[in-house]
Amino acid sequence: MSSVIYDVILKRHNGSSRPDVCIFYDEDKELAIAAMANYDRKNAFTITEKDGRFSIADIILRERKPTGEVISEKPYREIFDTVTGKRIER
């Protein structure tokens, strides 16, 4: 059993009554980062729900233990260049 799980979270804007959304999780950090890039390429910073398409504040890479305890969270802009979409963090 891996001791770390990586979640890709769509972070809502402050004041939103809707919860954040986990769109991907895996024990492989590189797969999670690839999922972040793929989501941004296909959807940018939006989420489609049954009642429309809404903007999101950020795409977050969350590192956590299997118990749910959060180890760290990194916003999209710390992993990718927000203009080019190219990865800046390794």
N, C-alpha and C positions, 0 to 999 in steps of 0.2 A: 504494500500500500504506500502510495506516495505521501510525502508529508506536506506537499504544497499543491494547491489547486489555483488555476488562473481563470478568472471570470471576465467577460467583456460586458460592461454595463452601459446602458444608455441612460445618461443622467438627465433628469428633467430640470427645467428652469426653477429657480427659487420661487416659492409661492404656488407652485403647481400642486393641485390636489391629487394628481395621479402618481402612482409609485414609479420608481426607476425600474428599468426592464433589463434582466439578464438575458442576453441573446446567445451566449456561448460560454462553455466552461470545459476545461481540460487540464490534465496534469502537465502538458507540454506548453511551455511559455511561447515558443515560436509559433505553434498552431493558433494560440489565442491572439497573438499579435497579427498573424495573417488574417484572422477573422475580423479584427478591427479594420485593417486596410480594405478588405473585401466589402465590409459593410459601408465604409465611407465612399468607396468607388461607386457602389450601387445606389446608395440612399443619401449621401452627404450627411448633414446633421439634421435629419428628419426621421420621423417614425410614422408609419401608416397604421391606423387603427380603424375599427369598424365605423367610427363617426368622423373620419377625416385624416388628413396628413398634418402633423404637427412638428415644429422644430424642437430640437433637444439642445441642452446646454453643452454637453460634452459626451465623448465616448471614453470610458474609463477602463483601464486594465487593473483589476483588483487581484491581489495576491492574498490567499487565505489558507488557513489550516483546514483539514477535513472537519474539524469541530465547528467551523464557521467563524472563528476568530480571525479578524482582518489583520494582515501583516503590513500591507502597504497598498496604496492606490496611486496610479499614475495617469494623468490626463493625456489625451491624444497629442496635444502640442509638445509634450516632453518626449514622445516617441517618434512622431512624424513632423516634418515641415508642413505647416498648415497651408502654405501656398502651393508647393509642388506635390505634396503627398508622399514624398520620399522619406524613408526611414532615417532618422538622425541618431537614435539610441540603439546600441547593441548590447 
